[in-house]
Amino acid sequence: QAVGMKEKFPVVHLPAGTPSFARGTVLDVAGKLAAPYGQLEIRPTRGDIQIVGTDIAPTPLLVPSAGLDEAMEARLATTTGRLSVKPRKTAGGDITLMIERDGGTPIKVMADASSRITTGSLRIGATYRIVGVVGQHATRSGALDGYRIWVRDAGDLAEVAGATPSGSP
């Protein structure tokens, strides 16, 4: 937790070219704070990141039916839902998908190119268990919206039920 942040956790925005760290790696991170689009981030240089040990990975928080909010930002979260529409891929390689949840608010899920997730690995109509870090991209300054789950790699997307066949030929 950043010093003086009072339960507000920043997302660590790693510099380009930083190697990935195994899950459970404990890091000491220093850097400048920024809040683009409402998401609090710490932005270290490569020299500001030190491995200090290992620990068990945190247990993901279950996303409530009301959806993601400010209290979940930068936390590991999980939810289950059906992929309702074809995922979109940006020119930069990020993938966006929407997960429809029974009795719950739909959740936007993002995967950047480093996750190695492809649109071809996702099936419309299938149900997935999602794990990832909650981030924010607010629509305007001060807005408490634009929350999404950023998956880290293919291990964060588990298909738990196949696509339901449609009733038409």
C-alpha positions as CSV (number, residue, x, y, z in Angstrom):
1,Q,0.0,0.0,0.0
2,A,1.3,3.4,-0.8
3,V,2.2,5.5,2.2
4,G,-0.6,7.9,3.2
5,M,-3.1,6.4,0.8
6,K,-5.7,5.4,3.4
7,E,-7.1,2.2,1.8
8,K,-6.7,3.6,-1.7
9,F,-4.5,1.3,-3.6
10,P,-2.6,2.4,-6.8
11,V,-2.2,0.2,-9.8
12,V,1.5,-0.3,-10.6
13,H,2.1,0.8,-14.2
14,L,5.3,-1.0,-15.2
15,P,7.6,0.7,-17.7
16,A,7.9,-0.8,-21.2
17,G,10.3,-3.7,-21.5
18,T,9.9,-4.7,-17.8
19,P,10.1,-8.4,-17.5
20,S,7.0,-10.2,-16.1
21,F,7.0,-11.4,-12.5
22,A,5.7,-14.8,-11.3
23,R,2.5,-14.7,-9.3
24,G,3.3,-14.4,-5.7
25,T,6.5,-12.3,-6.2
26,V,6.6,-9.5,-3.6
27,L,8.0,-6.2,-4.9
28,D,9.1,-3.0,-3.4
29,V,8.0,-0.3,-5.8
30,A,8.7,3.5,-5.8
31,G,7.7,6.0,-8.3
32,K,5.5,9.0,-9.2
33,L,1.8,8.9,-8.6
34,A,-0.6,9.7,-11.5
35,A,-4.3,9.5,-11.9
36,P,-5.1,9.2,-15.7
37,Y,-8.9,8.8,-16.3
38,G,-9.4,8.4,-12.5
39,Q,-7.2,5.4,-12.0
40,L,-4.6,6.0,-9.3
41,E,-1.2,4.6,-10.6
42,I,2.3,4.5,-9.4
43,R,4.8,4.8,-12.2
44,P,8.2,3.4,-11.4
45,T,11.3,3.3,-13.5
46,R,13.0,-0.1,-13.9
47,G,15.4,0.9,-11.1
48,D,12.5,1.6,-8.8
49,I,11.4,-2.1,-8.7
50,Q,13.0,-4.5,-6.3
51,I,12.1,-8.1,-5.7
52,V,11.9,-8.6,-1.9
53,G,10.5,-12.2,-1.7
54,T,7.5,-14.4,-2.4
55,D,4.2,-14.9,-0.8
56,I,0.9,-16.6,-1.6
57,A,-1.2,-14.7,-4.1
58,P,-4.1,-12.8,-2.6
59,T,-7.6,-14.3,-2.7
60,P,-9.6,-12.4,-5.4
61,L,-12.6,-10.4,-4.2
62,L,-15.9,-11.6,-5.6
63,V,-17.5,-8.9,-7.7
64,P,-20.9,-8.0,-6.2
65,S,-24.1,-8.0,-8.3
66,A,-23.9,-4.2,-8.4
67,G,-20.6,-4.4,-10.2
68,L,-17.2,-2.8,-9.9
69,D,-16.6,0.4,-8.0
70,E,-13.9,2.6,-6.5
71,A,-13.4,0.4,-3.5
72,M,-12.3,-2.5,-5.8
73,E,-9.9,-0.4,-7.9
74,A,-6.4,-2.0,-8.0
75,R,-7.6,-5.1,-6.2
76,L,-7.7,-8.6,-7.5
77,A,-11.3,-9.6,-8.3
78,T,-13.2,-12.5,-9.8
79,T,-16.6,-13.0,-11.5
80,T,-18.3,-15.5,-13.7
81,G,-20.4,-14.6,-16.7
82,R,-21.3,-15.3,-20.4
83,L,-19.4,-13.7,-23.2
84,S,-22.3,-12.0,-25.0
85,V,-20.8,-10.2,-27.9
86,K,-17.7,-10.6,-30.1
87,P,-14.6,-9.3,-28.4
88,R,-13.0,-6.2,-30.0
89,K,-9.3,-5.8,-30.6
90,T,-7.6,-2.4,-30.8
91,A,-4.8,-1.4,-33.1
92,G,-2.5,-1.6,-30.1
93,G,-3.5,-5.2,-29.5
94,D,-5.7,-4.7,-26.4
95,I,-8.9,-6.9,-26.3
96,T,-12.2,-5.8,-24.8
97,L,-15.0,-8.2,-24.0
98,M,-18.3,-7.8,-22.1
99,I,-19.3,-10.5,-19.6
100,E,-23.1,-10.8,-18.9
101,R,-23.8,-12.0,-15.4
102,D,-27.0,-13.7,-14.1
103,G,-28.6,-11.1,-11.8
104,G,-25.7,-8.8,-12.0
105,T,-24.3,-5.8,-13.8
106,P,-22.3,-6.6,-17.0
107,I,-18.6,-6.4,-16.5
108,K,-16.1,-5.0,-19.0
109,V,-12.9,-7.2,-19.2
110,M,-9.7,-6.0,-20.8
111,A,-6.6,-7.9,-21.9
112,D,-3.5,-6.1,-23.2
113,A,-1.1,-7.6,-25.8
114,S,1.2,-8.9,-23.1
115,S,-1.5,-11.3,-21.8
116,R,-1.2,-13.3,-25.1
117,I,-5.0,-13.7,-25.1
118,T,-6.4,-13.7,-28.6
119,T,-10.0,-13.1,-29.8
120,G,-9.8,-16.5,-31.4
121,S,-9.4,-18.2,-28.0
122,L,-12.8,-16.8,-26.8
123,R,-16.2,-18.2,-27.8
124,I,-19.4,-16.1,-27.9
125,G,-22.0,-17.7,-25.6
126,A,-19.5,-19.5,-23.4
127,T,-19.4,-18.8,-19.7
128,Y,-16.1,-17.8,-18.2
129,R,-14.7,-17.4,-14.7
130,I,-12.6,-14.2,-14.8
131,V,-9.8,-13.2,-12.4
132,G,-7.9,-9.9,-12.8
133,V,-7.0,-6.5,-11.5
134,V,-9.7,-3.8,-11.3
135,G,-8.8,-0.7,-13.2
136,Q,-10.6,2.5,-14.2
137,H,-11.0,4.7,-17.3
138,A,-13.5,7.3,-16.2
139,T,-15.6,9.2,-18.8
140,R,-14.6,12.6,-17.3
141,S,-12.6,14.0,-14.4
142,G,-14.2,13.0,-11.0
143,A,-16.6,10.5,-12.5
144,L,-16.8,7.2,-10.6
145,D,-17.3,5.0,-13.7
146,G,-15.4,3.2,-16.3
147,Y,-14.3,0.3,-14.1
148,R,-13.1,-2.9,-15.7
149,I,-11.1,-6.1,-14.9
150,W,-7.7,-6.4,-16.5
151,V,-6.7,-10.1,-17.0
152,R,-3.0,-10.8,-16.7
153,D,-2.8,-13.9,-18.9
154,A,-4.8,-16.9,-20.2
155,G,-4.8,-18.4,-16.6
156,D,-7.2,-15.6,-15.7
157,L,-9.9,-16.8,-18.1
158,A,-11.4,-20.2,-17.5
159,E,-14.2,-21.5,-19.6
160,V,-16.7,-23.1,-17.2
161,A,-19.6,-23.8,-19.6
162,G,-19.7,-24.0,-23.4
163,A,-21.8,-21.9,-25.6
164,T,-25.5,-22.8,-25.6
165,P,-26.7,-23.8,-29.1
166,S,-29.3,-21.4,-30.6
167,G,-32.8,-22.6,-31.3
168,S,-32.5,-21.8,-35.0
169,P,-30.6,-23.7,-37.7
